[in-house]
């Protein structure tokens, strides 16, 4: 079977109007970036709260945080998308459920919330690991200065823990962008869904998904470079070292 390559397909009009297939892919990219960006903010906000609770001395704080993490970690992401989109509106009061299902961007909002909760558990683990890796002397120093526990976390522990968690958080941002492709299963026309629609309408499958692959690669490389720049700008002089030295601790 011979495949007819046609790289000029991107400039041809798409079935959605006068726009070209390239415009359709770029619109899908905009939905991908919006979904990933908002989901990352939710994941960061929830992750900070849950990660901090995991390190507090109270037994019930840690139990709640660990239960939250186990709940979202042990359910596949695709199942969580279906639960948020199809099941949650049915569990709410009828008026609320009807309102949610009638929203014009229901798939987009569902994807943002689902990805935010799913990735918040990873941020929580990163942050709690960063806090636990700090020496006990830093917490004691905060108390010695007269800080309350909340002030000690805010001014002493969390700023350092954020710096330690930046490299894995950068990788998590890449995962959020990639996992946003699962949102096509609930009808969100993000980048992967746009590439699939282009392949179905034009029958140029390889061109469509080659373009999507290149776009994903460019987006993730850009995010990686920005996160590395942020790591360098926020590094504490004398605290982090670029290369481990034998016989010396960090």
MONORRA-V992600 format. One record per residue. N is the residue number from 1. RES is the residue in one letter. SS is DSSP state (helix for helix, strand for strand, loop for the rest). PSI is psi in radians with two decimals (999 if undefined). Layout:
n=(N | N)
res=(RES | RES)
ss=(SS | SS)
psi=(PSI | PSI)
This chain:
n=(1 | 2 | 3 | 4 | 5 | 6 | 7 | 8 | 9 | 10 | 11 | 12 | 13 | 14 | 15 | 16 | 17 | 18 | 19 | 20 | 21 | 22 | 23 | 24 | 25 | 26 | 27 | 28 | 29 | 30 | 31 | 32 | 33 | 34 | 35 | 36 | 37 | 38 | 39 | 40 | 41 | 42 | 43 | 44 | 45 | 46 | 47 | 48 | 49 | 50 | 51 | 52 | 53 | 54 | 55 | 56 | 57 | 58 | 59 | 60 | 61 | 62 | 63 | 64 | 65 | 66 | 67 | 68 | 69 | 70 | 71 | 72 | 73 | 74 | 75 | 76 | 77 | 78 | 79 | 80 | 81 | 82 | 83 | 84 | 85 | 86 | 87 | 88 | 89 | 90 | 91 | 92 | 93 | 94 | 95 | 96 | 97 | 98 | 99 | 100 | 101 | 102 | 103 | 104 | 105 | 106 | 107 | 108 | 109 | 110 | 111 | 112 | 113 | 114 | 115 | 116 | 117 | 118 | 119 | 120 | 121 | 122 | 123 | 124 | 125 | 126 | 127 | 128 | 129 | 130 | 131 | 132 | 133 | 134 | 135 | 136 | 137 | 138 | 139 | 140 | 141 | 142 | 143 | 144 | 145 | 146 | 147 | 148 | 149 | 150 | 151 | 152 | 153 | 154 | 155 | 156 | 157 | 158 | 159 | 160 | 161 | 162 | 163 | 164 | 165 | 166 | 167 | 168 | 169 | 170 | 171 | 172 | 173 | 174 | 175 | 176 | 177 | 178 | 179 | 180 | 181 | 182 | 183 | 184 | 185 | 186 | 187 | 188 | 189 | 190 | 191 | 192 | 193 | 194 | 195 | 196 | 197 | 198 | 199 | 200 | 201 | 202 | 203 | 204 | 205 | 206 | 207 | 208 | 209 | 210 | 211 | 212 | 213 | 214 | 215 | 216 | 217 | 218 | 219 | 220 | 221 | 222 | 223 | 224 | 225 | 226 | 227 | 228 | 229 | 230 | 231 | 232 | 233 | 234 | 235 | 236 | 237 | 238 | 239 | 240 | 241 | 242 | 243 | 244 | 245 | 246 | 247 | 248 | 249 | 250)
res=(X | X | X | X | X | X | X | X | X | X | X | X | X | X | X | X | X | X | X | X | X | X | X | X | X | X | X | X | X | X | X | X | X | X | X | X | X | X | X | X | X | X | X | X | X | X | X | X | X | X | X | X | X | X | X | X | X | X | X | X | X | X | X | X | X | X | X | X | X | X | X | X | X | X | X | X | X | X | X | X | X | X | X | X | X | X | X | X | X | X | X | X | X | X | X | X | X | X | X | X | X | X | X | X | X | X | X | X | X | X | X | X | X | X | X | X | X | X | X | X | X | X | X | X | X | X | X | X | X | X | X | X | X | X | X | X | X | X | X | X | X | X | X | X | X | X | X | X | X | X | X | X | X | X | X | X | X | X | X | X | X | X | X | X | X | X | X | X | X | X | X | X | X | X | X | X | X | X | X | X | X | X | X | X | X | X | X | X | X | X | X | X | X | X | X | X | X | X | X | X | X | X | X | X | X | X | X | X | X | X | X | X | X | X | X | X | X | X | X | X | X | X | X | X | X | X | X | X | X | X | X | X | X | X | X | X | X | X | X | X | X | X | X | X | X | X | X | X | X | X)
ss=(loop | loop | loop | loop | loop | loop | helix | helix | helix | helix | helix | loop | strand | loop | loop | loop | loop | loop | loop | strand | helix | helix | helix | helix | helix | helix | helix | helix | helix | helix | helix | helix | helix | helix | helix | helix | helix | helix | helix | helix | helix | helix | helix | helix | helix | helix | helix | helix | helix | helix | helix | helix | helix | loop | loop | loop | loop | loop | helix | helix | helix | helix | helix | helix | helix | helix | helix | helix | helix | helix | helix | helix | helix | loop | loop | loop | helix | helix | helix | helix | helix | helix | helix | helix | helix | helix | helix | helix | helix | helix | helix | loop | loop | helix | helix | helix | helix | helix | helix | helix | helix | loop | loop | loop | loop | helix | helix | helix | helix | helix | helix | helix | helix | helix | helix | helix | helix | helix | helix | helix | helix | helix | helix | helix | helix | helix | helix | helix | helix | helix | helix | helix | helix | loop | loop | helix | helix | helix | helix | helix | helix | helix | helix | helix | loop | loop | loop | loop | helix | helix | helix | helix | helix | helix | helix | helix | helix | helix | helix | helix | helix | helix | helix | helix | helix | helix | helix | helix | helix | helix | helix | helix | helix | helix | helix | helix | helix | helix | helix | helix | helix | helix | helix | helix | helix | helix | loop | loop | loop | loop | helix | helix | helix | helix | helix | helix | helix | helix | helix | helix | helix | helix | loop | loop | helix | helix | helix | helix | helix | helix | helix | helix | helix | helix | helix | helix | helix | helix | helix | helix | helix | helix | helix | helix | helix | helix | helix | helix | helix | helix | helix | helix | helix | helix | loop | loop | loop | loop | loop | loop | loop | loop | loop | loop | loop | loop | loop | loop | loop | loop)
psi=(2.17 | 2.34 | 2.27 | 1.77 | 2.43 | 1.52 | -0.23 | 0.01 | -0.47 | -0.41 | -0.08 | 2.67 | 2.46 | 2.88 | -0.14 | 0.20 | -2.58 | -0.17 | 2.71 | 3.00 | -0.57 | -0.74 | -0.66 | -0.71 | -0.68 | -0.61 | -0.69 | -0.67 | -0.70 | -0.68 | -0.66 | -0.82 | -0.71 | -0.76 | -0.84 | -0.71 | -0.84 | -0.66 | -0.65 | -0.66 | -0.75 | -0.76 | -0.70 | -0.78 | -0.85 | -0.66 | -0.64 | -0.77 | -0.90 | -0.71 | -0.66 | -0.71 | -0.57 | -0.35 | -0.03 | 2.69 | -0.39 | 2.32 | -0.71 | -0.51 | -0.83 | -0.67 | -0.75 | -0.79 | -0.76 | -0.65 | -0.70 | -0.80 | -0.80 | -0.60 | -0.88 | -0.33 | -0.50 | 0.13 | 2.20 | 2.55 | -0.72 | -0.72 | -0.69 | -0.66 | -0.81 | -0.66 | -0.83 | -0.67 | -0.70 | -0.60 | -0.82 | -0.79 | -0.50 | -0.38 | -0.34 | 2.88 | 2.60 | -0.72 | -0.76 | -0.77 | -0.74 | -0.70 | -0.75 | -0.78 | -0.37 | -0.05 | 2.42 | -0.52 | 0.73 | -0.70 | -0.70 | -0.84 | -0.70 | -0.76 | -0.73 | -0.84 | -0.79 | -0.86 | -0.64 | -0.82 | -0.72 | -0.76 | -0.21 | -0.52 | -0.62 | -0.70 | -0.68 | -0.75 | -0.73 | -0.83 | -0.75 | -0.63 | -0.68 | -0.73 | -0.77 | -0.42 | -0.27 | 2.61 | 2.58 | -0.37 | -0.50 | -0.71 | -0.72 | -0.63 | -0.67 | -0.76 | -0.63 | -0.50 | -0.02 | 0.21 | 2.55 | 2.91 | -0.71 | -0.73 | -0.61 | -0.73 | -0.73 | -0.75 | -0.32 | -1.02 | -0.88 | -0.74 | -0.71 | -0.68 | -0.64 | -0.71 | -0.69 | -0.56 | -0.09 | -0.83 | -0.87 | -0.50 | -0.59 | -0.73 | -0.60 | -0.58 | -0.67 | -0.72 | -0.63 | -0.75 | -0.79 | -0.72 | -0.30 | -0.33 | -0.41 | -0.36 | -0.25 | -0.39 | -0.31 | 0.21 | 0.13 | 2.21 | 1.12 | -2.88 | -0.82 | -0.71 | -0.66 | -0.68 | -0.68 | -0.72 | -0.70 | -0.74 | -0.60 | -0.62 | -0.67 | -0.25 | 0.29 | 1.34 | -0.82 | -0.70 | -0.75 | -0.86 | -0.37 | -0.76 | -0.75 | -0.70 | -0.78 | -0.72 | -0.80 | -0.75 | -0.79 | -0.73 | -0.81 | -0.63 | -0.69 | -0.78 | -0.75 | -0.74 | -0.70 | -0.69 | -0.66 | -0.67 | -0.71 | -0.66 | -0.76 | -0.68 | -0.46 | 0.02 | 2.46 | 2.07 | 2.26 | -0.17 | -0.73 | 2.53 | 2.52 | -0.52 | 2.30 | 2.47 | 2.38 | 2.34 | -0.01 | 2.43 | 2.88 | 999)
